[in-house]
Amino acid sequence: MPDTTEPFSAPAMGEPYLLTPGPLTTAYSVKQAMLRDWGSWDGDFREMTAELRRQLIALAGDTSGEFDCVPMQGSGTFAVEAMLGSFVPRDGKVLVLANGAYGQRAAQTLAYLGRAHTVIDKGDYLPPRGGEVGAALDADPAITHVVVIHCETSSGILNPVAEIADVVATKGRRLLIDSMSAFGAVDLDVRNIRYDALASSANKCVEGVPGFGFVVARKSELEAAKGRSHSLSLDVHAQWAYMETTGQWRFTPPTHVVAAFLEALRLHAAEGGIAGRGARYRRNRDVLVAGMRSLGFETLLSDDWLSPIIVTFFNPAHHNFAFDRFYGLMKDKGFIIYPGKLTAVDSFRVGCIGRMDEHVMRRVVAAAGESLTEMGVDSAAPPALAIAERAKLAA
């Protein structure tokens, strides 16, 4: 049996570290929690669901009973679509704040749902700011909702959600947050940040495994959502009402994933909650970025906007560098990295989340240096064109 006394020393059973924005490396005890079968209608499992909901409401900071939590089967994107389809009225209009693939996905989802929307597109390098959001809301009184991505993992930008929330509240609109890759490590306390609903997922900063997402929302918004959804299975109000009445999920729940998530929540609390988890991730990022820059790599973003979730690096300009080979060499050394998701420049991403600490990140940097040597790459400097493109788009 793997040694579980050193939680960051190595993944269980020789698995590689997943340096991705989720699924991610989980603790052995989280994996172990999935070894028991649970009856989805049984009272013990109903209590597990209730406990999950209570703890997630507490993580959101609600102490007034104004919010509730609704877990939804499926991936994080399922939860985001459920949130948009349930909380935006069919005659509503949404301002989507986009600076990467997930903002664009929100707009695409709204198009599928037949909800009117407009987009502020900031490209890959910059966050939306409160002033421009306020100007857009003043210019279009038909806008009822604003959607923002908390951490845009295609680039790694941590968006200024508190600043945006203040403006949206002042203008009398409703804010929906895709906090898929940030909730649990970056503060979204409802006592300090005004929003109406957020969506996140089990396999992100709480460090559970994939299988369900969840929506944390004001009860008033949940009540107003009755009859709005375009979908039977993605109806947040119907799921909420059924859970409130029976304690059960409407359709077959991911029982093993729920058990694993409760163990992940226990570890999250033991680490110091959001503050403790976020501090470890920030240290992971700082060690990673400093080490990679020492090898010549350059980050896509300036330090002001680097998230503690995932960091995007430009591909080196050297003629011997090929991402596919670099990926394979890193995997051979025990680290699975993530390809880039940008259109303007070639890049790759390295996640800072999951069951790993700064000592692991130093090993990541060492592995990157060894991989460059094996490829015959003596400089990891990015193409001058990439730097110029960053400067132009960030201007």
C-alpha positions as CSV (number, residue, x, y, z in Angstrom):
1,M,0.0,0.0,0.0
2,P,1.4,3.5,-0.8
3,D,2.7,5.6,2.0
4,T,0.0,8.2,2.8
5,T,2.0,10.0,5.5
6,E,3.7,12.3,3.1
7,P,0.8,13.8,1.1
8,F,2.9,15.7,-1.5
9,S,5.8,13.2,-1.9
10,A,4.4,11.3,-4.9
11,P,1.1,10.3,-6.4
12,A,-0.2,6.9,-5.5
13,M,1.2,3.8,-7.2
14,G,3.7,5.6,-9.4
15,E,1.2,7.8,-11.2
16,P,2.5,10.9,-13.0
17,Y,1.6,14.3,-11.6
18,L,-1.2,16.0,-13.5
19,L,0.0,19.5,-14.1
20,T,-3.4,20.5,-15.5
21,P,-6.4,22.7,-14.4
22,G,-8.3,19.5,-13.5
23,P,-8.6,16.6,-13.5
24,L,-5.7,16.8,-11.2
25,T,-3.5,14.8,-8.8
26,T,-5.5,13.7,-5.8
27,A,-4.6,12.4,-2.4
28,Y,-4.5,8.6,-1.9
29,S,-7.2,8.9,0.7
30,V,-9.5,10.6,-1.9
31,K,-8.9,7.6,-4.2
32,Q,-9.5,5.2,-1.4
33,A,-12.8,6.7,-0.5
34,M,-14.2,5.4,-3.8
35,L,-13.6,1.7,-2.9
36,R,-17.1,1.4,-1.3
37,D,-20.4,1.2,-3.1
38,W,-23.3,3.4,-2.0
39,G,-27.0,3.1,-2.6
40,S,-28.2,6.3,-4.2
41,W,-31.6,6.2,-2.3
42,D,-30.1,5.1,1.0
43,G,-30.3,7.3,4.0
44,D,-26.5,7.3,4.4
45,F,-26.0,8.6,0.9
46,R,-28.7,11.2,1.3
47,E,-26.8,12.5,4.4
48,M,-23.6,12.6,2.4
49,T,-25.3,14.8,-0.2
50,A,-26.6,17.1,2.5
51,E,-23.2,17.4,4.1
52,L,-21.6,18.1,0.7
53,R,-24.1,20.9,0.2
54,R,-23.6,22.4,3.7
55,Q,-19.9,22.5,3.3
56,L,-19.9,24.1,-0.1
57,I,-22.3,26.8,1.2
58,A,-19.9,27.4,4.1
59,L,-17.0,27.7,1.6
60,A,-18.9,30.4,-0.2
61,G,-19.1,32.3,3.1
62,D,-22.9,32.3,3.5
63,T,-24.0,32.5,7.2
64,S,-27.4,34.0,6.6
65,G,-29.1,31.2,4.9
66,E,-29.6,33.3,1.8
67,F,-27.7,30.8,-0.5
68,D,-28.1,27.2,-1.3
69,C,-26.0,24.6,-3.2
70,V,-27.2,22.4,-6.0
71,P,-24.9,19.6,-7.2
72,M,-25.4,18.7,-10.8
73,Q,-24.2,15.4,-12.5
74,G,-21.7,15.8,-15.3
75,S,-18.6,17.9,-16.1
76,G,-18.1,21.5,-15.1
77,T,-19.4,22.7,-18.5
78,F,-22.7,20.9,-17.7
79,A,-22.9,23.0,-14.5
80,V,-22.2,26.2,-16.3
81,E,-24.8,25.5,-19.0
82,A,-27.3,24.6,-16.2
83,M,-26.6,27.9,-14.5
84,L,-27.0,30.0,-17.6
85,G,-30.1,28.1,-18.8
86,S,-31.8,28.3,-15.4
87,F,-31.0,31.8,-14.2
88,V,-31.1,33.9,-17.4
89,P,-34.8,34.4,-18.4
90,R,-35.6,33.7,-22.0
91,D,-36.2,37.4,-22.6
92,G,-33.1,38.4,-20.7
93,K,-29.8,39.6,-22.2
94,V,-26.3,38.7,-21.0
95,L,-23.0,40.6,-21.2
96,V,-20.3,38.0,-21.4
97,L,-16.8,39.1,-20.3
98,A,-14.4,37.0,-22.4
99,N,-10.6,36.8,-22.4
100,G,-10.1,33.3,-23.5
101,A,-11.7,30.0,-24.5
102,Y,-14.1,29.7,-21.6
103,G,-15.6,33.2,-22.0
104,Q,-16.1,32.3,-25.6
105,R,-17.7,29.0,-24.6
106,A,-20.2,30.9,-22.3
107,A,-21.2,33.0,-25.3
108,Q,-21.5,29.8,-27.5
109,T,-23.7,28.2,-24.8
110,L,-26.0,31.2,-24.7
111,A,-26.3,31.1,-28.5
112,Y,-27.4,27.4,-28.2
113,L,-29.9,28.4,-25.5
114,G,-31.3,31.2,-27.6
115,R,-30.5,33.8,-25.0
116,A,-29.6,37.3,-26.3
117,H,-26.0,38.3,-25.4
118,T,-23.2,40.6,-26.2
119,V,-19.5,40.1,-25.6
120,I,-16.6,42.2,-24.4
121,D,-13.6,40.3,-25.8
122,K,-10.3,41.3,-24.3
123,G,-8.2,38.7,-26.2
124,D,-5.7,36.4,-24.4
125,Y,-3.6,38.9,-22.4
126,L,-5.8,41.3,-20.4
127,P,-8.7,41.1,-18.0
128,P,-12.0,43.0,-18.3
129,R,-12.1,46.0,-16.0
130,G,-14.9,47.5,-14.0
131,G,-15.0,50.8,-15.9
132,E,-15.6,49.2,-19.2
133,V,-18.2,46.9,-17.8
134,G,-20.0,49.8,-16.3
135,A,-19.9,51.7,-19.6
136,A,-21.3,48.7,-21.4
137,L,-24.2,48.4,-18.9
138,D,-25.0,52.1,-19.2
139,A,-25.0,51.8,-23.0
140,D,-27.4,48.9,-23.1
141,P,-30.3,48.9,-20.5
142,A,-31.6,45.6,-21.9
143,I,-28.7,43.7,-20.3
144,T,-30.0,41.8,-17.3
145,H,-27.0,39.6,-16.4
146,V,-23.2,39.7,-16.6
147,V,-21.1,36.5,-16.9
148,V,-17.5,36.5,-15.9
149,I,-14.9,33.7,-15.8
150,H,-13.1,33.8,-12.5
151,C,-9.9,32.2,-13.7
152,E,-9.5,31.9,-17.5
153,T,-7.4,28.8,-17.7
154,S,-6.8,29.0,-21.4
155,S,-4.4,31.9,-20.6
156,G,-4.1,31.7,-16.8
157,I,-5.6,35.1,-16.1
158,L,-7.2,35.6,-12.7
159,N,-9.9,38.1,-13.5
160,P,-10.8,41.0,-11.0
161,V,-14.1,39.6,-9.9
162,A,-14.6,41.8,-6.9
163,E,-14.1,44.9,-9.0
164,I,-16.6,43.7,-11.6
165,A,-19.1,42.6,-8.9
166,D,-19.1,46.1,-7.4
167,V,-19.9,47.6,-10.7
168,V,-22.6,45.1,-11.6
169,A,-24.3,45.5,-8.3
170,T,-24.2,49.3,-8.6
171,K,-25.8,49.1,-12.0
172,G,-28.6,46.9,-10.7
173,R,-27.7,43.8,-12.8
174,R,-27.1,40.2,-11.8
175,L,-23.7,38.5,-11.8
176,L,-23.1,34.9,-12.7
177,I,-19.6,33.6,-12.1
178,D,-17.9,30.6,-13.8
179,S,-15.5,29.8,-10.9
180,M,-14.7,26.4,-12.3
181,S,-10.9,26.5,-11.7
182,A,-10.7,28.9,-8.7
183,F,-13.4,28.1,-6.2
184,G,-11.9,26.6,-3.1
185,A,-8.5,28.4,-3.5
186,V,-9.5,32.0,-4.4
187,D,-11.9,33.9,-2.1
188,L,-15.5,34.3,-3.3
189,D,-17.0,35.2,0.0
190,V,-20.6,36.3,-0.5
191,R,-20.3,38.7,2.4
192,N,-17.6,40.6,0.5
193,I,-18.4,40.0,-3.2
194,R,-21.9,40.5,-4.5
195,Y,-23.0,37.8,-7.0
196,D,-26.2,35.8,-7.6
197,A,-24.7,32.4,-8.6
198,L,-21.5,30.6,-9.3
199,A,-20.7,27.3,-10.9
200,S,-17.7,25.1,-10.1
201,S,-16.7,21.4,-10.2
202,A,-15.6,18.6,-8.0
203,N,-12.2,18.0,-9.7
204,K,-10.6,21.4,-9.3
205,C,-9.3,23.3,-6.3
206,V,-11.1,21.1,-3.7
207,E,-9.1,18.3,-5.2
208,G,-11.8,15.7,-5.8
209,V,-12.3,13.6,-8.9
210,P,-14.5,14.3,-12.0
211,G,-18.2,13.4,-12.0
212,F,-20.3,16.4,-10.9
213,G,-20.3,20.2,-10.8
214,F,-22.3,22.4,-8.5
215,V,-24.1,25.7,-8.5
216,V,-24.1,27.9,-5.4
217,A,-26.9,30.5,-5.8
218,R,-29.2,32.8,-3.9
219,K,-32.4,31.1,-2.9
220,S,-34.4,33.9,-4.5
221,E,-32.7,33.2,-7.8
222,L,-33.4,29.4,-7.4
223,E,-37.0,30.1,-6.8
224,A,-37.3,32.5,-9.8
225,A,-35.7,29.8,-12.1
226,K,-38.7,27.6,-12.1
227,G,-39.8,26.7,-15.6
228,R,-36.9,28.5,-17.3
229,S,-34.6,25.7,-18.2
230,H,-34.3,24.4,-21.8
231,S,-33.3,21.0,-20.5
232,L,-34.8,18.3,-18.3
233,S,-31.5,17.1,-16.8
234,L,-29.8,20.6,-16.6
235,D,-32.7,22.3,-14.7
236,V,-31.1,23.7,-11.5
237,H,-34.5,24.6,-10.0
238,A,-35.9,21.1,-10.5
239,Q,-32.8,19.5,-9.0
240,W,-32.9,21.9,-6.1
241,A,-36.6,21.4,-5.4
242,Y,-36.2,17.6,-5.6
243,M,-33.3,17.6,-3.2
244,E,-35.1,19.9,-0.8
245,T,-38.1,17.5,-0.8
246,T,-36.4,14.1,-0.8
247,G,-32.7,14.6,-0.1
248,Q,-32.0,12.7,-3.3
249,W,-30.6,13.5,-6.7
250,R,-33.3,13.4,-9.5
251,F,-31.2,11.0,-11.6
252,T,-28.5,8.5,-10.8
253,P,-25.8,10.3,-8.8
254,P,-22.1,9.8,-9.1
255,T,-22.0,8.1,-5.7
256,H,-18.3,7.2,-5.6
257,V,-17.4,10.8,-6.7
258,V,-19.4,12.2,-3.8
259,A,-17.7,10.0,-1.3
260,A,-14.3,11.1,-2.7
261,F,-15.3,14.7,-2.6
262,L,-16.3,14.5,1.1
263,E,-12.8,13.2,1.8
264,A,-11.3,16.0,-0.4
265,L,-13.3,18.6,1.6
266,R,-11.9,17.1,4.9
267,L,-8.4,17.5,3.6
268,H,-9.2,21.0,2.4
269,A,-10.4,22.0,5.8
270,A,-7.3,20.4,7.5
271,E,-5.1,22.5,5.2
272,G,-6.7,25.7,6.4
273,G,-9.6,26.1,3.9
274,I,-9.5,28.6,1.1
275,A,-6.6,30.6,2.7
276,G,-4.4,27.5,3.2
277,R,-5.1,26.0,-0.1
278,G,-4.6,29.3,-2.0
279,A,-1.3,29.9,-0.2
280,R,0.1,26.6,-1.3
281,Y,-1.0,27.2,-4.9
282,R,0.5,30.6,-4.9
283,R,3.8,29.3,-3.7
284,N,3.6,26.6,-6.3
285,R,3.2,29.2,-9.0
286,D,6.0,31.5,-7.7
287,V,8.5,28.6,-7.6
288,L,7.4,27.4,-11.0
289,V,7.6,30.8,-12.7
290,A,10.9,31.7,-11.2
291,G,12.4,28.3,-12.1
292,M,11.1,28.3,-15.7
293,R,12.3,31.9,-16.2
294,S,15.7,30.8,-15.1
295,L,15.7,28.3,-18.0
296,G,14.8,31.1,-20.4
297,F,11.0,30.5,-20.6
298,E,8.7,33.5,-20.7
299,T,5.1,33.7,-19.3
300,L,2.3,34.8,-21.5
301,L,1.1,37.2,-18.9
302,S,2.6,39.9,-16.8
303,D,3.0,39.2,-13.1
304,D,-0.1,41.3,-12.3
305,W,-2.4,38.8,-13.8
306,L,-0.8,35.5,-13.2
307,S,-3.2,33.2,-11.4
308,P,-2.2,30.6,-8.8
309,I,-4.1,28.0,-10.9
310,I,-2.3,27.6,-14.2
311,V,0.5,29.4,-16.0
312,T,0.9,29.7,-19.8
313,F,4.4,29.8,-21.2
314,F,5.4,30.6,-24.8
315,N,7.0,27.8,-26.8
316,P,10.7,28.4,-27.3
317,A,11.8,29.7,-30.6
318,H,14.7,27.2,-30.9
319,H,14.4,25.1,-34.1
320,N,14.8,21.9,-32.1
321,F,11.9,22.5,-29.8
322,A,8.7,20.6,-30.6
323,F,5.9,20.5,-28.0
324,D,4.9,16.9,-28.7
325,R,8.4,15.7,-27.9
326,F,8.7,18.0,-24.9
327,Y,5.4,16.7,-23.6
328,G,6.6,13.1,-24.0
329,L,9.9,13.8,-22.2
330,M,8.1,15.5,-19.3
331,K,5.7,12.6,-19.1
332,D,8.6,10.1,-19.0
333,K,9.9,12.1,-16.0
334,G,6.5,11.9,-14.2
335,F,4.8,15.1,-15.2
336,I,1.9,15.5,-17.5
337,I,1.6,19.1,-18.7
338,Y,-1.1,20.8,-20.8
339,P,-1.0,22.0,-24.4
340,G,-1.7,25.7,-25.1
341,K,-5.2,26.9,-26.0
342,L,-4.3,30.2,-27.7
343,T,-4.7,31.2,-31.3
344,A,-2.2,34.0,-31.6
345,V,0.9,32.2,-30.4
346,D,2.2,28.7,-29.7
347,S,2.2,28.0,-26.0
348,F,1.9,25.3,-23.3
349,R,0.5,25.4,-19.8
350,V,1.6,24.1,-16.4
351,G,-1.0,23.7,-13.6
352,C,-0.2,24.7,-10.0
353,I,-3.2,22.9,-8.4
354,G,-3.6,19.4,-7.1
355,R,-1.9,17.4,-4.4
356,M,1.6,18.8,-4.8
357,D,3.8,21.5,-3.2
358,E,6.8,23.7,-4.0
359,H,9.2,20.8,-3.7
360,V,7.3,19.1,-6.5
361,M,7.4,22.3,-8.6
362,R,11.2,22.4,-8.3
363,R,11.3,18.9,-9.7
364,V,9.0,20.1,-12.5
365,V,11.5,22.8,-13.4
366,A,14.4,20.3,-13.2
367,A,12.6,18.0,-15.5
368,A,11.9,20.8,-18.0
369,G,15.6,21.7,-18.0
370,E,16.6,18.1,-18.6
371,S,14.0,17.8,-21.4
372,L,15.4,20.8,-23.2
373,T,18.9,19.4,-23.0
374,E,17.7,16.0,-24.4
375,M,16.1,17.9,-27.3
376,G,19.2,19.9,-28.0
377,V,17.5,23.2,-27.1
378,D,20.1,25.6,-25.5
379,S,17.7,28.5,-25.2
380,A,14.0,28.5,-24.2
381,A,13.5,32.1,-25.2
382,P,10.3,32.7,-27.1
383,P,10.0,34.0,-30.7
384,A,10.4,37.8,-30.9
385,L,7.1,37.8,-32.8
386,A,5.3,36.3,-29.7
387,I,6.7,39.0,-27.5
388,A,5.8,41.7,-30.0
389,E,2.3,40.2,-30.3
390,R,1.9,40.3,-26.5
391,A,3.0,43.9,-26.3
392,K,0.7,44.9,-29.1
393,L,-2.4,43.2,-27.7
394,A,-1.7,44.2,-24.1
395,A,-1.3,47.9,-25.1
